Amino acid sequence: MNEGDMKEQQFKPYTPKQAMLMLANLDEMIPEKHLVRVVDEMIDRLDIVPLKR
């Protein structure tokens, strides 16, 4: 496959504190000390520049 054949990668924005249609946000729904908060923090720190090549 040639480089010209590849489409540019697009990432959808991830906003966990965004308000939802139910007038609640994920931050309110997840307990303060839940493990998913650690995972979320680690993902935010990932360098995705190499993935965009």
N, C-alpha and C positions, 0 to 999 in steps of 0.2 A: 504494500500500500504506500503510495506517495504521500509526502507531507501535505501537498496541496489537496489531497482527497479527504483529509481529516477536518472535521468541524471543530471550531473553537469550543472549549469546555465552558459550560455555564453552571454556576452554583446558585441555588435558590437561597435567599436570605433566611437566616434562622434567628428568630427573635422570641425567646422563651417568655419574656415579660410582656409580650404584646397582648392587648385585650382581646378576648374571644367574643363570639356572638352571644354567649351565655352571660355576658357582663362579669366574667371572672377571668383571672389570668393564671397561667401555670404556676407562677411564683406563689400564689395563694393556695393552690391545690396540692403542692408538694411540701411535706413536712420539712422544717428547718434543717434537721440533721439527716435527711435522707441521702443515701449513697449517690443518687442521680445528680445531686448538686456537685459532687466531686467530679463525676464523669463530665458534666457540663463545663466545669472550670478547666479540666484538662483539654477538652476539645477546643475551647476558646484559645488555648495557648499553642495549639498545633500550628506549625508553619506549613501552609498548603501551597506555597510557591512552587515547589518541585512537582506538584500534581498538575499545575497549570501548563507545563511544558508540552 
